Amino acid sequence: MGIGIGAKNATVPIYSAEMAPARIRGALVMFWQLWVVAGIFLGFCANVIVKDTGRIAWRLQLGSAFIPSFILGVGIFFCPESPRWLMKHGRYAQGFKSMQILRAHPIIAARDYYYSYVIYIEELRLAGGSTYFSRMWDCFAVPRIRRANYGASTVMLAQQMCGINSKFIEATHAPHICVNLLLQSSHSTVQQSSSVCFKTPTKLCSHPWVTVPSRSSSPFLPCS
């Protein structure tokens, strides 16, 4: 589960930023956090539904996670490939076809694909000979990237240290895990529903102030 969540946190925002049109990019990239909370909320709802089924309740609670995981696994195969990744591997025609799927008109797709190609060539020129570790060091050596790195790290650390996650963990992983999981499911569902409600307007209003570049030279990009 940890590996899956880590991979999701590293790839979904990058994939969304690359695929989304500029006018909705900031909001779409931020919305992934909303859907994470919505998924946790639905998980607690599933706990409430099966909490009175007796000794097999914990099996149903754990097994119910397979249903959305299966749907997600199937849906991944319908996602278009990253045009930038295809471009990097010399598959320019396939990259353009992938971009056409993501844009409303072939002219718009050609424009964005051309911009992506120009930026990719420029990045190759500037980063020629650099390694993964040298690009990672840029996260701390380049002032602009360092400030963004510190800001993002501070926000995430503050989110974890404020104690809200401990409430969710307390509701499901207390010492008497089976008993508490059943008795506190309703309380946890209320917590998650309030989190979803308050996150929704935040994400809707985030785009005017949050603009994510469509292309990045981050060392964590799978296609860079």
C-alpha positions in Angstrom: 0.0 0.0 0.0 2.8 2.4 0.8 4.5 1.7 -2.5 1.3 2.4 -4.3 0.5 5.6 -2.5 4.1 6.8 -3.0 4.0 6.1 -6.7 0.6 7.8 -7.0 1.8 10.9 -5.2 4.8 11.2 -7.5 3.2 10.5 -10.8 -0.4 11.7 -10.8 0.3 15.5 -10.4 3.1 15.3 -13.0 0.9 13.4 -15.4 -2.0 15.8 -14.9 0.2 18.9 -15.3 1.6 17.6 -18.6 -1.8 16.5 -20.0 -4.0 19.4 -18.9 -4.6 22.6 -21.0 -3.1 25.7 -19.5 -6.5 27.2 -18.5 -7.4 24.4 -16.1 -3.9 23.1 -15.3 -3.6 24.6 -11.8 -7.1 23.5 -10.6 -6.8 20.0 -12.1 -3.4 19.3 -10.5 -4.8 20.4 -7.2 -7.9 18.3 -7.5 -6.0 15.1 -7.0 -5.8 15.8 -3.3 -9.6 16.3 -3.2 -10.1 12.9 -4.8 -7.7 11.3 -2.3 -9.8 12.6 0.5 -13.0 11.5 -1.3 -11.6 8.0 -1.6 -10.8 7.9 2.1 -14.3 9.1 2.8 -15.8 6.3 0.7 -13.6 3.8 2.5 -15.0 4.8 5.8 -18.5 4.6 4.3 -17.7 1.0 3.3 -16.6 0.3 6.9 -19.9 1.6 8.2 -21.9 -0.6 5.8 -20.2 -3.8 6.8 -19.5 -3.1 10.5 -22.5 -5.2 11.7 -21.7 -8.3 9.7 -20.0 -10.2 12.6 -16.6 -11.8 12.7 -16.0 -11.4 9.0 -16.4 -7.6 9.1 -12.7 -6.9 9.1 -12.3 -9.2 6.0 -15.0 -7.3 4.2 -13.5 -4.0 5.1 -10.1 -5.0 3.8 -11.5 -6.8 0.7 -13.7 -3.9 -0.3 -10.6 -1.9 -1.2 -10.1 -4.3 -4.1 -13.1 -2.9 -5.9 -11.9 0.6 -6.6 -8.4 -0.7 -7.1 -9.6 -3.0 -9.9 -11.5 -0.2 -11.5 -8.5 2.1 -11.4 -6.2 -0.6 -12.7 -8.5 -1.2 -15.7 -8.9 2.6 -16.3 -5.1 3.1 -16.5 -5.0 1.2 -19.8 -7.3 3.8 -21.3 -5.1 6.7 -20.4 -3.1 8.2 -23.3 0.6 7.9 -23.2 2.7 10.9 -22.2 3.5 12.9 -25.4 6.7 14.0 -23.8 7.8 10.5 -23.0 7.0 9.3 -26.5 9.0 12.3 -27.8 12.0 11.4 -25.7 12.0 8.0 -27.3 11.8 9.3 -30.8 8.2 8.3 -31.3 7.0 11.7 -32.6 4.1 10.5 -34.6 2.6 8.5 -31.7 3.3 11.5 -29.4 1.2 13.8 -31.7 -1.6 11.2 -31.8 -1.6 11.2 -28.0 -1.7 15.0 -27.9 -4.7 15.0 -30.3 -6.6 12.8 -27.8 -6.0 15.4 -25.1 -7.0 18.5 -27.1 -10.2 19.6 -28.7 -8.8 20.3 -32.1 -5.8 19.1 -34.2 -4.5 22.7 -34.6 -4.5 23.2 -30.8 -2.8 19.8 -30.4 -0.1 20.8 -33.0 0.5 24.0 -31.2 1.0 22.5 -27.8 3.0 19.6 -29.2 5.3 22.0 -31.0 5.8 24.1 -27.8 6.6 20.9 -25.9 9.1 19.9 -28.5 10.8 23.3 -28.5 11.0 23.2 -24.7 12.3 19.6 -24.7 15.1 20.5 -27.2 16.1 23.5 -25.1 16.2 21.4 -21.9 18.5 18.9 -23.7 20.8 21.8 -24.7 20.9 23.2 -21.1 21.0 19.9 -19.3 23.4 18.1 -21.6 25.7 15.8 -19.7 23.8 16.2 -16.4 22.9 13.1 -14.4 20.0 12.3 -12.2 21.9 13.2 -9.0 23.1 16.5 -10.5 19.5 17.5 -11.4 18.4 16.4 -7.9 21.1 18.7 -6.4 19.6 21.6 -8.5 16.6 21.3 -6.1 18.9 22.9 -3.4 21.5 24.7 -5.5 19.3 26.8 -7.8 17.7 29.6 -5.8 14.3 29.6 -7.6 13.9 25.8 -7.3 15.3 25.8 -3.7 12.6 28.3 -2.6 9.9 26.3 -4.2 11.3 23.1 -2.6 11.4 24.7 0.9 7.9 26.1 0.5 6.4 22.8 -0.6 8.3 20.9 2.1 7.2 23.3 4.8 3.5 23.0 3.8 3.6 19.2 3.7 5.5 18.9 7.0 3.0 21.3 8.7 0.1 19.3 7.4 1.5 16.1 8.9 2.6 17.7 12.2 -0.7 19.5 12.8 -2.2 16.2 14.1 -5.1 15.8 11.8 -3.8 12.5 10.4 -3.5 11.1 13.9 -7.2 11.4 14.3 -7.8 9.3 11.2 -5.2 6.8 12.3 -6.7 6.7 15.8 -10.1 5.8 14.3 -8.8 2.8 12.5 -5.5 1.6 14.0 -6.0 1.9 17.8 -4.6 -0.9 19.9 -7.9 -2.7 19.9 -8.0 -2.4 16.1 -10.9 -4.7 15.3 -13.2 -3.2 18.0 -12.3 0.4 17.4 -12.5 0.0 13.6 -16.2 -1.0 14.0 -17.2 1.4 16.8 -15.5 4.5 15.4 -16.3 4.0 11.7 -19.3 6.4 11.9 -17.2 9.1 13.7 -14.5 8.8 11.1 -17.0 9.0 8.2 -18.2 12.4 9.6 -14.6 13.6 9.8 -13.9 12.6 6.2 -17.1 14.1 4.9 -16.3 17.4 6.5 -12.8 17.2 5.0 -14.3 16.7 1.5 -16.8 19.5 1.9 -14.1 22.1 3.0 -11.6 20.9 0.4 -13.9 21.4 -2.5 -14.2 25.2 -2.5 -10.5 25.4 -1.8 -9.6 23.5 -4.9 -12.1 25.4 -7.0 -10.5 28.7 -6.0 -6.9 27.5 -6.3 -6.4 28.0 -10.0 -6.3 31.8 -10.0 -3.3 31.7 -7.6 -1.7 28.3 -8.5 -0.3 27.9 -11.9 1.7 24.7 -12.6 4.0 24.8 -15.6 3.2 22.4 -18.4 6.7 21.2 -18.6 9.4 20.8 -16.0 13.0 19.8 -15.8 12.5 18.2 -12.4 14.7 15.2 -11.7 11.6 13.3 -10.6 9.9 13.6 -14.0 9.7 10.1 -15.4 10.1 11.4 -18.9 12.9 14.0 -18.3 
